[in-house]
Amino acid sequence: MLFLLLNFTERELQFLKDPVQLTREGENGEAYFSPDGNYIAFQGKPPGKSHYRIYIMRADGSHVKRISPGKGKTTCAFFHPEFPQKPYLMWASTHEDTTTWEEKPIENGSKKYSWEFSKGMDIYLSDTAGNVLKKLVSYPGYDAEGSFCPSNPDLIVWTSQRTGDLEIWVKNLRTGEEIQITHAPGYDGGPFFSPDCDKIIYRSFRDPKNPRIAEIYIYDLKTKKERQITHLKSLSWAPYFHPSGEYFIFSSNYDPRTGKMGRRFHLFVMDTAGKRLIQITDSDEGSDLLPTFSWDGKYLLWTSTRSGNSQIWKAKWKGVKF
């Protein structure tokens, strides 16, 4: 079901066509399209609950269905690249750790988006009915933020705490081979493959003088080299490649007017060379976070607090010109 369209600025409507709010009940965020564009996976907190559950819904916001067990904490759902022929998705959960089941009731209406961080997180593969098929990743500490390679379902990337620090790993599900691609102190997370799966994009907190600063990095799997792509000295995170591979979208509290951190998070696009930055959203009504493109690049999903609390929005993507 579609909800009331709020006011969007002139800048925003240059890039977004027919923006609509897809969710309203509770708090919801981090949404991803299925490869065929017919479904959306996301995480949500029911009213009065403190833990996220994993849900899927139709692309128009209808037929919402919970697929996680409803016990423990969950985060980061991502569809199998051969969906719907293989109607699967991965997500992280603590449902096997009974110490995480207790929830502290909260009042609905928080304006701040937050994600869960638990040492009991493991990554699972389930079908769209919620049947857990297998555990994909399980190590002591936090294992979450997983996603598939779009062109090779045997490859996944995720964030793991197994070394004591939060680093990014790649795994071949067929062979079992695992490779650690980040080694710098700090929280490296939110990784996604490029469309051709040659590169991985992610955000990292590496400034020891200012732990609030996060920058975007790209790792080349062929050269095994990492490159810092943003230098905004702000909290820049949630990068996601456009299917063209030519640019990516992300969220940041960078304020282009001052060149410093601002009060709100907005969406930005940058080319993969890191030479051009384009601001997409500039609403004063809330923050815009966690943007993701549909697999064909025609739509954009993101999490926004512009309607009062954390909810999922969708718009047709008009594209950018560099």
C-alpha positions in Angstrom: 0.0 0.0 0.0 1.2 3.5 -0.7 1.1 6.4 1.7 0.8 10.1 1.6 3.4 12.0 -0.5 5.2 14.6 1.5 6.7 17.8 0.1 9.9 17.2 -1.8 12.3 20.0 -2.7 13.1 21.2 -6.2 16.6 19.6 -6.0 15.2 16.3 -4.9 12.7 16.2 -7.7 15.5 16.6 -10.2 16.5 13.1 -9.4 13.5 11.4 -7.8 10.1 10.9 -9.6 6.9 9.9 -7.7 8.5 9.4 -4.3 6.2 7.4 -1.9 6.4 6.2 1.6 6.0 2.4 1.7 5.9 1.6 5.4 4.3 3.4 8.4 3.7 1.0 11.3 6.6 0.8 13.9 10.1 1.6 12.7 11.5 0.2 9.4 14.7 0.5 7.4 17.5 -0.9 5.3 15.4 -2.1 2.3 16.6 -4.1 -0.8 14.8 -5.0 -4.0 14.7 -8.6 -5.2 16.4 -9.1 -8.6 13.1 -9.2 -10.4 12.0 -6.0 -8.8 8.8 -7.5 -7.4 9.7 -7.8 -3.7 11.5 -5.8 -1.1 13.3 -7.2 2.0 13.8 -5.0 5.0 14.1 -4.9 8.8 11.5 -3.5 11.1 10.6 -3.0 14.7 6.9 -3.6 15.5 5.3 -1.0 17.8 6.6 -1.2 21.3 9.4 -3.7 20.5 13.2 -3.1 20.6 14.5 -5.7 18.3 14.3 -5.7 14.5 12.7 -8.5 12.6 13.2 -9.4 8.9 10.3 -8.8 6.6 9.5 -9.0 2.9 6.7 -7.2 1.0 5.6 -6.5 -2.5 7.3 -3.7 -4.3 4.2 -1.5 -3.8 4.4 -1.9 0.0 1.6 -4.5 0.3 1.5 -8.1 1.7 4.1 -7.5 4.4 5.3 -10.9 5.9 7.8 -11.6 8.6 10.3 -14.3 7.7 12.7 -14.2 10.7 11.8 -16.3 13.8 10.7 -13.3 15.9 13.3 -14.1 18.7 16.6 -12.4 19.2 17.9 -9.6 17.0 18.1 -9.5 13.2 19.6 -7.3 10.5 20.8 -7.0 6.9 18.5 -9.0 4.6 19.7 -9.5 1.0 18.0 -11.5 -1.8 19.7 -14.4 -3.6 20.8 -13.2 -7.1 18.9 -16.0 -8.8 15.6 -15.1 -7.2 12.8 -16.0 -7.9 14.1 -19.3 -9.4 15.8 -19.7 -6.1 13.5 -17.9 -3.6 16.1 -17.4 -1.0 17.7 -14.5 1.0 20.4 -14.1 3.6 20.1 -12.3 6.9 21.9 -12.0 10.2 20.3 -13.1 13.4 20.9 -14.0 17.1 17.8 -16.3 17.3 20.0 -19.2 18.4 21.3 -17.2 21.3 18.6 -17.2 24.0 20.4 -14.5 26.0 19.3 -12.0 23.3 15.6 -12.9 23.2 14.5 -10.5 25.9 13.2 -7.2 24.6 12.7 -3.9 26.4 9.4 -2.3 25.4 9.9 1.1 23.8 7.6 3.8 22.7 6.9 4.0 19.0 7.9 7.2 17.3 11.7 7.5 17.7 13.2 9.8 15.1 16.6 8.2 15.2 17.5 5.2 13.0 19.7 2.7 14.7 21.0 -0.8 13.9 21.6 -3.7 16.3 25.2 -4.8 17.1 25.4 -8.1 18.9 28.2 -10.6 19.4 25.8 -13.4 18.9 25.0 -12.5 15.2 25.4 -15.2 12.6 24.4 -15.2 8.9 21.6 -17.5 7.7 20.0 -18.5 4.4 16.3 -18.9 4.4 13.4 -19.2 1.9 10.7 -16.5 1.6 8.5 -18.5 3.9 11.0 -18.1 6.7 12.3 -21.6 6.8 16.0 -21.4 7.7 17.9 -23.6 5.2 21.5 -23.3 6.4 23.9 -21.2 8.4 26.3 -19.4 6.0 28.7 -17.8 8.5 29.3 -18.4 12.2 32.2 -17.2 14.2 32.7 -15.9 17.7 31.6 -12.3 17.7 29.5 -10.3 15.3 28.9 -11.7 11.8 26.4 -9.6 9.8 26.0 -7.0 7.0 26.2 -9.7 4.3 25.4 -9.5 0.6 25.7 -11.6 -2.5 27.8 -11.0 -5.6 25.1 -10.0 -8.2 26.7 -12.2 -11.0 28.0 -15.1 -8.9 25.7 -16.5 -6.2 28.7 -18.5 -4.7 30.3 -15.3 -3.5 29.3 -13.3 -0.4 30.8 -10.4 1.5 30.2 -9.5 5.1 31.6 -7.9 8.3 33.1 -10.2 10.9 34.5 -9.6 14.4 36.4 -12.9 14.5 39.9 -11.2 14.7 38.7 -8.9 17.5 38.3 -5.9 15.1 35.4 -5.4 12.7 36.8 -6.4 9.3 35.4 -7.3 5.9 35.6 -10.8 4.5 34.7 -12.6 1.2 33.6 -16.2 1.1 33.2 -18.7 -1.7 30.2 -20.8 -0.6 31.0 -23.5 -3.1 34.7 -24.0 -2.0 34.5 -22.6 1.5 37.5 -20.4 0.9 37.4 -17.1 2.9 39.6 -14.0 2.4 40.0 -11.0 4.7 40.2 -7.9 2.6 40.5 -5.1 5.3 43.1 -5.0 8.0 43.1 -1.4 9.3 42.0 -0.7 12.9 38.4 0.5 13.1 35.0 -0.5 12.1 34.9 -1.6 8.4 31.3 -2.5 7.4 28.4 -2.3 5.0 30.1 -4.0 2.1 28.6 -4.6 -1.4 30.0 -6.0 -4.6 30.2 -4.0 -7.8 27.8 -5.3 -10.6 30.7 -7.2 -12.2 31.9 -8.4 -8.7 35.5 -7.1 -9.3 35.2 -4.5 -6.6 33.7 -4.1 -3.1 32.5 -0.8 -1.7 32.2 -0.2 2.1 32.5 2.5 4.8 35.2 2.6 7.5 35.7 4.4 10.8 39.5 4.9 10.9 40.1 8.4 12.3 41.5 7.8 15.9 41.1 11.6 16.6 37.5 11.7 15.6 35.6 8.4 15.9 32.5 10.0 14.4 34.2 10.3 10.9 33.5 7.5 8.4 34.8 7.5 4.8 33.9 5.3 1.8 36.5 2.9 0.4 36.6 0.7 -2.7 38.6 -2.6 -2.7 39.8 -4.1 -6.1 39.7 -7.9 -5.9 42.0 -8.2 -8.9 44.7 -5.9 -7.8 44.1 -6.5 -4.0 44.4 -2.8 -3.4 42.1 -0.5 -1.4 41.3 3.1 -2.3 39.7 5.8 -0.2 37.0 7.3 -2.4 35.5 10.1 -0.2 37.5 12.7 1.8 34.6 14.6 3.4 35.7 14.3 7.0 32.0 13.5 7.9 30.0 10.4 8.7 29.7 9.0 5.2 28.2 5.5 5.1 25.9 3.0 3.4 27.4 3.2 -0.1 25.7 1.2 -2.9 26.7 0.8 -6.5 24.4 1.8 -9.4 24.0 -1.2 -11.7 26.0 0.7 -14.4 29.0 0.5 -12.1 29.8 4.1 -13.0 28.8 5.7 -9.7 27.5 4.9 -6.2 25.0 6.5 -3.8 25.6 6.9 -0.1 24.4 8.8 3.0 26.4 11.5 4.7 26.0 14.3 7.2 28.4 16.4 5.1 27.1 19.9 4.5 28.4 21.3 1.1 27.6 24.8 2.2 30.1 24.7 5.1 32.3 21.8 4.1 31.8 20.3 7.5 29.4 17.9 9.3 25.8 19.1 9.4 22.8 18.2 11.6 21.1 15.9 9.1 22.0 13.0 6.8 21.3 13.4 3.1 21.8 11.2 0.0 24.8 11.9 -2.3 26.1 10.3 -5.5 29.7 10.1 -6.5 31.5 8.7 -9.6 33.8 5.8 -8.9 36.8 7.9 -9.6 35.9 10.1 -6.7 36.0 13.3 -8.8 32.4 14.5 -8.7 29.9 14.7 -5.8 26.2 15.4 -6.4 23.7 16.0 -3.5 20.4 14.2 -4.1 18.3 15.0 -1.1 18.2 18.2 1.0 15.1 18.1 3.1 14.9 19.9 6.4 12.2 17.6 7.7 14.5 14.6 8.6 17.4 12.5 7.6 17.8 10.3 4.5 19.7 7.1 5.0 20.6 3.6 3.5 19.9 4.1 -0.2 19.8 1.1 -2.5 19.0 0.8 -6.2 16.8 -1.8 -7.9 18.8 -4.4 -9.9 17.9 -2.6 -13.1 18.7 0.8 -11.8 15.2 2.2 -12.4 14.2 2.7 -8.8 15.6 3.9 -5.5 14.8 2.7 -2.0 16.0 4.5 1.1 15.2 5.0 4.8 14.0 8.4 5.9 12.8 10.1 9.1 11.1 12.9 7.2 7.7 11.6 8.0 8.4 11.5 11.7 10.3 8.3 12.4 12.3 5.7 10.4 10.4 4.5 7.4 11.0 3.1 3.9 10.6 5.3 0.8 10.7 4.5 -2.9 11.0 6.6 -6.0 11.7 6.3 -9.7 15.4 7.1 -10.3 15.9 9.8 -13.0 19.7 9.3 -13.0 22.6 11.7 -12.9 25.0 13.3 -15.4 28.6 13.9 -14.5 
